[in-house]
């Protein structure tokens, strides 16, 4: 029986592979994916000077491919600040597109306001409506999506339900990384919605709107070593996705956080003060403030933080933002539910505020 004829759990023949699945399968079969993964590791080990040179080559290739009808995505964070500085060397005065979601640290907004040639986009739906109508971003995008599916079974989502429930795809094959982990299953019965749609609504839609209105495709300052998903994106496309449905360039994809911090120090590059100072530590360069900015109220990845979590630090550094998040948005109730129902080790990661006498591991701003 061919793969296309394998019956699913209901005895139906599942849909054939999508074009994306076919291309990925072909890359795996030909060893292209492994070669590009090995290439990524080699490039991550290069010197900063060599990385700068290679990034400028990729920027030039992408810009020329679209007759420089391009723009730079600019979050105001460290990675995008370095990226636009390098792009400026290659092709000055490109528009820098910033999405003001209303979820940024005030220091990020001030840094963006001081930056020249910035176009500001805004989401159509505010965050308080997103979490109320769509759901809270908890754990990770994949886990949040899985929980949303498990909470809402229908006749039309049984294949995807099975994928997130027991890790079996529509071809009856076991797929690693999709089954919702046991430690998060208690959230299936949570009295609040959960979803992975926040980023799509708050960030991606405004940026896609900009591209539709202007016809400009974008450079994006993301690093492959930040997550498995971003590493997979690099393996699939490399730095420049010329032929993607939405063409993109990730010219710093093979950089590391150490490279970003070294570049900022070398060129005395301005950055948002919420990061604090860049200092030498036994493990290399680090920041004395926050390590990442992103969306202030997002709970993706909180369980991975050591010491005090982002919300505990937020109360010390930005108490007005903390009170808005806890009292107005209702995150206090969400965190309490997690602490009351999760395994104790997991629950300890979701404290809402510092305990009495507890000190920050990272320096306050």
Kinemage of the C-alpha trace (Angstrom):
@kinemage 1
@onewidth
@group {chain A} dominant
@subgroup {mainchain}
@vectorlist {calphas} color= white
{ca unk a 1} P 0.000 0.000 0.000
{ca unk a 2} L 1.412 3.431 -0.920
{ca unk a 3} L 1.813 6.218 1.623
{ca unk a 4} L -1.173 8.043 0.128
{ca unk a 5} L -3.340 4.972 0.752
{ca unk a 6} L -2.535 4.491 4.443
{ca unk a 7} L -5.797 4.698 6.367
{ca unk a 8} L -6.212 7.105 9.248
{ca unk a 9} L -7.775 6.193 12.599
{ca unk a 10} L -11.306 6.505 11.167
{ca unk a 11} L -10.513 4.308 8.164
{ca unk a 12} L -10.332 7.231 5.759
{ca unk a 13} L -7.556 7.850 3.251
{ca unk a 14} L -5.796 10.996 4.477
{ca unk a 15} L -5.022 13.950 2.270
{ca unk a 16} L -1.804 13.644 0.249
{ca unk a 17} L 1.347 15.483 1.253
{ca unk a 18} L 1.156 19.246 0.869
{ca unk a 19} L 3.674 21.001 -1.383
{ca unk a 20} L 5.590 22.115 1.719
{ca unk a 21} L 5.687 18.562 3.071
{ca unk a 22} L 6.850 17.227 -0.306
{ca unk a 23} L 9.705 19.740 -0.509
{ca unk a 24} L 10.800 18.990 3.065
{ca unk a 25} L 10.648 15.228 2.439
{ca unk a 26} L 12.739 15.693 -0.721
{ca unk a 27} L 15.353 17.677 1.195
{ca unk a 28} L 15.538 14.969 3.824
{ca unk a 29} L 15.834 12.197 1.231
{ca unk a 30} L 18.623 13.995 -0.643
{ca unk a 31} L 20.502 14.915 2.514
{ca unk a 32} L 20.090 18.622 1.805
{ca unk a 33} L 18.701 19.295 5.272
{ca unk a 34} L 21.696 17.685 7.008
{ca unk a 35} L 24.146 19.572 4.783
{ca unk a 36} L 22.505 22.884 5.581
{ca unk a 37} L 22.425 22.037 9.297
{ca unk a 38} L 26.169 21.302 9.155
{ca unk a 39} L 26.662 24.554 7.251
{ca unk a 40} L 24.813 26.438 9.993
{ca unk a 41} L 27.075 24.996 12.693
{ca unk a 42} L 30.198 25.926 10.686
{ca unk a 43} L 28.969 29.467 10.189
{ca unk a 44} L 28.043 29.881 13.845
{ca unk a 45} L 31.684 29.092 14.680
{ca unk a 46} L 33.061 31.790 12.329
{ca unk a 47} L 34.666 34.996 13.588
{ca unk a 48} L 32.517 38.107 13.909
{ca unk a 49} L 34.382 39.787 11.038
{ca unk a 50} L 33.655 36.845 8.740
{ca unk a 51} L 30.017 36.832 9.804
{ca unk a 52} L 29.683 40.543 9.081
{ca unk a 53} L 31.125 40.030 5.596
{ca unk a 54} L 28.821 37.085 4.864
{ca unk a 55} L 25.762 38.935 6.182
{ca unk a 56} L 26.495 41.897 3.909
{ca unk a 57} L 26.732 39.492 0.965
{ca unk a 58} L 23.331 38.007 1.809
{ca unk a 59} L 21.836 41.493 2.247
{ca unk a 60} L 23.146 42.566 -1.158
{ca unk a 61} L 21.862 39.388 -2.843
{ca unk a 62} L 18.374 39.805 -1.395
{ca unk a 63} L 18.185 43.542 -2.007
{ca unk a 64} L 19.307 43.260 -5.636
{ca unk a 65} L 16.889 40.376 -6.270
{ca unk a 66} L 14.006 42.767 -5.478
{ca unk a 67} L 15.592 45.925 -6.940
{ca unk a 68} L 15.957 47.195 -3.352
{ca unk a 69} L 12.193 47.471 -3.016
{ca unk a 70} L 12.694 46.118 0.491
{ca unk a 71} L 12.464 47.213 4.122
{ca unk a 72} L 13.968 46.298 7.490
{ca unk a 73} L 11.747 44.855 10.193
{ca unk a 74} L 12.701 46.772 13.344
{ca unk a 75} L 11.439 45.607 16.739
{ca unk a 76} L 13.748 47.911 18.660
{ca unk a 77} L 15.529 44.943 20.262
{ca unk a 78} L 19.221 44.119 20.129
{ca unk a 79} L 19.119 41.787 17.119
{ca unk a 80} L 17.135 44.124 14.885
{ca unk a 81} L 19.238 47.124 15.977
{ca unk a 82} L 22.381 45.323 14.822
{ca unk a 83} L 20.710 44.197 11.596
{ca unk a 84} L 19.581 47.677 10.517
{ca unk a 85} L 23.041 49.051 11.331
{ca unk a 86} L 24.646 46.493 8.989
{ca unk a 87} L 22.029 47.051 6.274
{ca unk a 88} L 22.753 50.776 6.490
{ca unk a 89} L 26.331 50.008 5.438
{ca unk a 90} L 25.132 48.196 2.339
{ca unk a 91} L 22.179 50.339 1.314
{ca unk a 92} L 21.436 53.477 3.373
{ca unk a 93} L 18.000 54.869 4.159
{ca unk a 94} L 15.851 51.759 3.750
{ca unk a 95} L 12.532 52.064 5.612
{ca unk a 96} L 12.553 50.475 9.048
{ca unk a 97} L 9.177 48.988 9.912
{ca unk a 98} L 8.221 48.834 13.574
{ca unk a 99} L 5.052 47.186 14.856
{ca unk a 100} L 3.827 49.028 17.952
{ca unk a 101} L 1.750 46.331 19.619
{ca unk a 102} L 1.261 48.217 22.880
{ca unk a 103} L 3.160 45.384 24.585
{ca unk a 104} L 6.650 46.896 24.405
{ca unk a 105} L 8.753 48.166 27.270
{ca unk a 106} L 8.676 51.998 27.351
{ca unk a 107} L 12.452 51.949 26.838
{ca unk a 108} L 11.936 50.122 23.540
{ca unk a 109} L 9.449 52.769 22.403
{ca unk a 110} L 11.922 55.527 23.281
{ca unk a 111} L 14.707 53.775 21.366
{ca unk a 112} L 12.448 53.401 18.317
{ca unk a 113} L 11.453 57.076 18.537
{ca unk a 114} L 15.145 58.061 18.453
{ca unk a 115} L 15.794 55.951 15.360
{ca unk a 116} L 15.552 57.580 11.934
{ca unk a 117} L 13.417 56.502 8.994
{ca unk a 118} L 10.970 54.352 11.010
{ca unk a 119} L 7.475 53.494 9.778
{ca unk a 120} L 5.137 52.486 12.629
{ca unk a 121} L 2.387 49.900 12.131
{ca unk a 122} L -0.238 48.878 14.706
{ca unk a 123} L -2.443 45.796 15.137
{ca unk a 124} L -6.146 46.082 14.442
{ca unk a 125} L -7.110 44.244 17.643
{ca unk a 126} L -5.748 45.235 21.094
{ca unk a 127} L -4.134 42.659 23.345
{ca unk a 128} L -6.906 42.666 25.954
{ca unk a 129} L -9.349 41.500 23.281
{ca unk a 130} L -6.916 38.907 21.933
{ca unk a 131} L -6.520 37.122 25.276
{ca unk a 132} L -10.245 37.353 25.986
{ca unk a 133} L -11.510 36.241 22.564
{ca unk a 134} L -8.652 34.009 21.322
{ca unk a 135} L -6.607 32.953 24.338
{ca unk a 136} L -3.525 33.466 26.474
{ca unk a 137} L -0.024 32.671 25.161
{ca unk a 138} L 1.250 30.022 27.597
{ca unk a 139} L 4.207 27.582 27.499
{ca unk a 140} L 5.156 27.785 23.785
{ca unk a 141} L 3.452 28.392 20.452
{ca unk a 142} L 3.266 24.684 19.677
{ca unk a 143} L 1.988 23.721 23.143
{ca unk a 144} L -0.542 26.565 23.165
{ca unk a 145} L -1.865 25.492 19.786
{ca unk a 146} L -2.044 21.880 20.930
{ca unk a 147} L -3.939 22.845 24.063
{ca unk a 148} L -6.367 24.925 22.016
{ca unk a 149} L -7.049 21.905 19.785
{ca unk a 150} L -7.456 19.529 22.741
{ca unk a 151} L -9.868 21.961 24.388
{ca unk a 152} L -11.995 22.217 21.241
{ca unk a 153} L -12.455 18.800 19.569
{ca unk a 154} L -14.751 18.738 16.525
{ca unk a 155} L -15.692 16.367 13.717
{ca unk a 156} L -13.405 18.355 11.425
{ca unk a 157} L -10.212 18.379 13.487
{ca unk a 158} L -9.779 14.719 14.475
{ca unk a 159} L -6.486 14.307 12.601
{ca unk a 160} L -4.875 17.337 14.223
{ca unk a 161} L -6.454 16.387 17.572
{ca unk a 162} L -4.784 12.972 17.392
{ca unk a 163} L -1.459 14.603 16.494
{ca unk a 164} L -1.482 16.761 19.639
{ca unk a 165} L -3.090 14.104 21.818
{ca unk a 166} L -0.934 11.039 21.074
{ca unk a 167} L 1.619 12.275 18.529
{ca unk a 168} L 0.293 10.331 15.518
{ca unk a 169} L -0.133 12.178 12.212
{ca unk a 170} L -2.770 11.667 9.543
{ca unk a 171} L -0.678 8.925 7.914
{ca unk a 172} L -0.632 6.899 11.127
{ca unk a 173} L 3.026 7.787 11.708
{ca unk a 174} L 4.540 8.808 15.027
{ca unk a 175} L 5.771 12.414 14.958
{ca unk a 176} L 8.060 13.750 17.654
{ca unk a 177} L 7.449 17.140 19.239
{ca unk a 178} L 3.694 17.535 18.778
{ca unk a 179} L 2.088 15.523 21.570
{ca unk a 180} L 1.168 17.920 24.359
{ca unk a 181} L 3.342 17.027 27.352
{ca unk a 182} L 1.678 15.589 30.435
{ca unk a 183} L 2.821 18.531 32.557
{ca unk a 184} L 0.582 20.889 30.540
{ca unk a 185} L -2.527 18.698 30.302
{ca unk a 186} L -4.136 20.327 33.338
{ca unk a 187} L -4.671 23.422 31.168
{ca unk a 188} L -7.191 21.549 29.015
{ca unk a 189} L -9.711 22.290 31.776
{ca unk a 190} L -8.522 25.837 32.551
{ca unk a 191} L -11.288 28.453 32.982
{ca unk a 192} L -9.628 30.780 30.443
{ca unk a 193} L -8.850 30.347 26.717
{ca unk a 194} L -5.367 29.431 25.447
{ca unk a 195} L -4.030 29.850 21.925
{ca unk a 196} L -0.982 30.577 19.778
{ca unk a 197} L -2.728 33.307 17.742
{ca unk a 198} L -1.398 36.324 19.630
{ca unk a 199} L 1.749 36.773 17.500
{ca unk a 200} L -0.233 36.425 14.279
{ca unk a 201} L -2.682 39.133 15.309
{ca unk a 202} L -0.368 41.532 17.115
{ca unk a 203} L 2.756 41.310 14.947
{ca unk a 204} L 2.446 39.339 11.723
{ca unk a 205} L -0.793 40.856 10.434
{ca unk a 206} L 0.436 44.491 10.671
{ca unk a 207} L 3.704 43.589 8.936
{ca unk a 208} L 1.897 41.693 6.174
{ca unk a 209} L -0.380 44.711 5.801
{ca unk a 210} L 2.669 46.933 5.334
{ca unk a 211} L 4.008 44.618 2.631
{ca unk a 212} L 0.648 44.537 0.850
{ca unk a 213} L 0.358 48.332 0.940
{ca unk a 214} L 3.928 49.034 -0.211
{ca unk a 215} L 5.011 45.894 -2.088
{ca unk a 216} L 8.234 45.856 -0.065
{ca unk a 217} L 9.590 42.546 1.231
{ca unk a 218} L 11.532 42.491 4.478
{ca unk a 219} L 14.789 41.754 6.209
{ca unk a 220} L 14.135 40.206 9.644
{ca unk a 221} L 16.658 40.121 12.502
{ca unk a 222} L 16.246 36.621 13.935
{ca unk a 223} L 18.915 34.123 15.013
{ca unk a 224} L 18.708 30.391 14.332
{ca unk a 225} L 20.096 29.517 17.774
{ca unk a 226} L 17.098 31.090 19.538
{ca unk a 227} L 14.807 28.092 19.007
{ca unk a 228} L 14.426 24.770 17.208
{ca unk a 229} L 11.765 26.346 15.007
{ca unk a 230} L 14.108 29.064 13.795
{ca unk a 231} L 16.879 26.543 13.282
{ca unk a 232} L 14.509 24.498 11.112
{ca unk a 233} L 13.611 27.629 9.136
{ca unk a 234} L 17.282 28.156 8.336
{ca unk a 235} L 17.698 24.514 7.352
{ca unk a 236} L 14.712 24.827 5.016
{ca unk a 237} L 15.609 28.118 3.313
{ca unk a 238} L 19.042 29.397 4.314
{ca unk a 239} L 19.344 33.149 4.934
{ca unk a 240} L 17.320 34.218 1.893
{ca unk a 241} L 13.930 32.756 1.037
{ca unk a 242} L 13.629 34.267 -2.440
{ca unk a 243} L 10.819 32.036 -3.690
{ca unk a 244} L 8.717 31.770 -0.545
{ca unk a 245} L 5.085 32.865 -0.660
{ca unk a 246} L 6.247 35.829 1.400
{ca unk a 247} L 9.947 36.345 0.537
{ca unk a 248} L 12.150 36.976 3.565
{ca unk a 249} L 15.800 37.514 4.406
{ca unk a 250} L 17.355 36.570 7.748
{ca unk a 251} L 20.883 37.962 7.195
{ca unk a 252} L 21.978 37.349 10.811
{ca unk a 253} L 20.512 33.833 11.061
{ca unk a 254} L 23.913 32.228 11.710
{ca unk a 255} L 24.935 34.771 14.382
{ca unk a 256} L 24.780 34.041 18.122
{ca unk a 257} L 23.802 36.273 21.014
{ca unk a 258} L 27.508 36.678 21.823
{ca unk a 259} L 28.052 38.038 18.308
{ca unk a 260} L 25.243 40.560 18.785
{ca unk a 261} L 26.654 41.829 22.068
{ca unk a 262} L 30.218 41.946 20.700
{ca unk a 263} L 29.055 43.935 17.663
{ca unk a 264} L 27.210 46.465 19.855
{ca unk a 265} L 30.286 46.970 22.035
{ca unk a 266} L 32.692 47.202 19.106
{ca unk a 267} L 30.687 49.867 17.272
{ca unk a 268} L 29.245 51.572 20.375
{ca unk a 269} L 25.793 50.990 18.927
{ca unk a 270} L 22.846 52.695 20.701
{ca unk a 271} L 20.268 50.297 22.153
{ca unk a 272} L 17.281 50.349 24.510
{ca unk a 273} L 18.269 51.013 28.121
{ca unk a 274} L 15.998 48.225 29.403
{ca unk a 275} L 18.837 45.804 28.590
{ca unk a 276} L 21.121 47.559 31.082
{ca unk a 277} L 24.870 47.462 30.503
{ca unk a 278} L 26.815 44.909 28.469
{ca unk a 279} L 29.381 43.347 30.797
{ca unk a 280} L 31.982 40.587 30.842
{ca unk a 281} L 31.025 37.458 32.796
{ca unk a 282} L 32.754 34.073 33.253
{ca unk a 283} L 30.480 32.757 30.465
{ca unk a 284} L 31.070 35.655 28.056
{ca unk a 285} L 29.222 38.910 27.423
{ca unk a 286} L 25.858 39.461 29.086
{ca unk a 287} L 23.404 42.239 29.869
{ca unk a 288} L 22.665 43.516 33.369
{ca unk a 289} L 19.010 44.212 32.525
{ca unk a 290} L 16.549 42.047 30.638
{ca unk a 291} L 17.990 39.476 28.254
{ca unk a 292} L 15.160 39.776 25.762
{ca unk a 293} L 12.341 42.231 25.268
{ca unk a 294} L 9.655 40.826 22.991
{ca unk a 295} L 6.137 41.367 24.338
{ca unk a 296} L 6.096 42.340 28.004
{ca unk a 297} L 2.929 40.387 28.823
{ca unk a 298} L 3.776 37.167 26.948
{ca unk a 299} L 4.056 33.932 28.970
{ca unk a 300} L 5.756 31.855 26.288
{ca unk a 301} L 8.926 30.379 27.772
{ca unk a 302} L 8.372 31.491 31.389
{ca unk a 303} L 8.901 27.907 32.509
{ca unk a 304} L 12.464 27.996 31.163
{ca unk a 305} L 13.628 31.022 33.140
{ca unk a 306} L 15.996 30.657 36.075
{ca unk a 307} L 15.821 32.781 39.193
{ca unk a 308} L 12.994 35.287 39.130
{ca unk a 309} L 10.697 35.147 36.128
{ca unk a 310} L 9.833 38.065 33.849
{ca unk a 311} L 6.717 39.057 35.791
{ca unk a 312} L 8.523 39.087 39.118
{ca unk a 313} L 11.206 41.321 37.590
{ca unk a 314} L 8.553 43.497 35.955
{ca unk a 315} L 7.061 44.381 39.330
{ca unk a 316} L 10.453 45.660 40.474
{ca unk a 317} L 11.369 47.519 37.298
{ca unk a 318} L 8.015 48.649 35.830
{ca unk a 319} L 5.363 48.483 38.596
{ca unk a 320} L 2.696 50.349 36.587
{ca unk a 321} L 2.985 47.869 33.725
{ca unk a 322} L 2.882 45.007 36.227
{ca unk a 323} L -0.349 46.262 37.839
{ca unk a 324} L -1.974 46.783 34.442
{ca unk a 325} L -1.065 43.259 33.418
{ca unk a 326} L -2.161 41.601 36.657
{ca unk a 327} L -5.231 43.650 37.530
{ca unk a 328} L -6.593 44.975 34.231
{ca unk a 329} L -5.728 42.099 31.906
{ca unk a 330} L -6.345 39.414 34.519
{ca unk a 331} L -2.994 37.626 34.383
{ca unk a 332} L -2.961 37.302 38.177
{ca unk a 333} L -5.836 34.803 37.933
{ca unk a 334} L -4.130 32.908 35.107
{ca unk a 335} L -0.878 32.565 37.055
{ca unk a 336} L -2.744 31.536 40.204
{ca unk a 337} L -4.559 28.764 38.320
{ca unk a 338} L -1.253 27.461 37.000
{ca unk a 339} L 0.370 27.534 40.451
{ca unk a 340} L -2.630 25.782 42.019
{ca unk a 341} L -2.861 23.003 39.429
{ca unk a 342} L 0.571 22.368 37.915
{ca unk a 343} L 3.244 20.017 39.232
{ca unk a 344} L 5.106 21.856 42.035
{ca unk a 345} L 8.306 22.197 39.971
{ca unk a 346} L 6.390 23.766 37.108
{ca unk a 347} L 4.148 25.815 39.390
{ca unk a 348} L 7.192 27.457 40.979
{ca unk a 349} L 8.047 29.032 37.625
{ca unk a 350} L 4.807 31.014 37.500
{ca unk a 351} L 5.030 33.250 40.555
{ca unk a 352} L 3.408 36.633 40.031
{ca unk a 353} L 5.650 38.715 42.275
{ca unk a 354} L 8.920 38.491 44.220
{ca unk a 355} L 8.708 36.808 47.574
{ca unk a 356} L 9.566 38.865 50.624
{ca unk a 357} L 13.326 39.214 50.977
{ca unk a 358} L 13.942 37.612 47.574
{ca unk a 359} L 16.562 39.376 45.460
{ca unk a 360} L 16.796 39.696 41.707
{ca unk a 361} L 19.523 37.607 40.119
{ca unk a 362} L 19.851 40.241 37.395
{ca unk a 363} L 20.432 43.896 38.188
{ca unk a 364} L 17.345 46.145 38.193
{ca unk a 365} L 17.164 48.980 35.702
